Amino acid sequence: MSGMETASWAEYGVYAALLVFARGMDFLSTWIASPRLELEANPIARRMGWKWGAAVNAVLCLVAAFWPLPAIIIATTSLLVASRNLQSAWLMRTLGEAGYRCQMRAHLMQVSAGLFLSCLLGQAALVAAVGAGLVWFSGWLLVPFAVGVGMIAYALAVTIYTWLAFWRLRRPAPAAPARIADPGPAPDLSHEHTDAR
């Protein structure tokens, strides 16, 4: 496997195009699902926003394309993330980001953390098992090895970011500050007098 050797210029163009497509699909699927990034599970991506996120990813694509192994790993992980985003993007877009969050919070408040974690780990473990199989039987061939590692990286990312989102949504919504009712203007007592009898 020669994945860490620098790609030729012809290969560089192929890997750069692959990375731009894969990262672009991740961006597009995220935008369809959460245009204001309110539902973005990755706190770093949420903080960077679209403009800085696009700039950082453009640099990532241009740099990673020099090395075939990381280029294929990143592309695999990105395409799997985009696929996962598109699975629920229609519902997120239909309900709106706030509506989807409220609905998910209502459901997550009813489920036990153990059941949720078991299902999450089961899903991630099955994807990682396929990736591990590809790595094991790759014979150190670049593409199956890198795709397998990309699948394992995807399974780890899904586990970490979904678990973070789970706890973020399970936190109680911040209570609105209590407002003291305005009693209105003070009564004018200047015309009152005491009747001493």
Secondary structure, DSSP 4 states (H G I P E B T S, - for coil): --TTSPPPHHHHHHHHHHHHHHHHHHHHHHHHH-TTSTT-S-HHHHHHHHHHHHHHHHHHHHHHTTSHHHHHHHHHHHHHHHHHHHHHHHHHHHH-HHHHHHHHHHHHTTS-HHHHHHHHHHHHHHHHHHHHHHHHHSTT-HHHHHHHHHHHHHHHHHHHHHHHHHHHHHSPPPPPPP-PPP--SPP--TT------
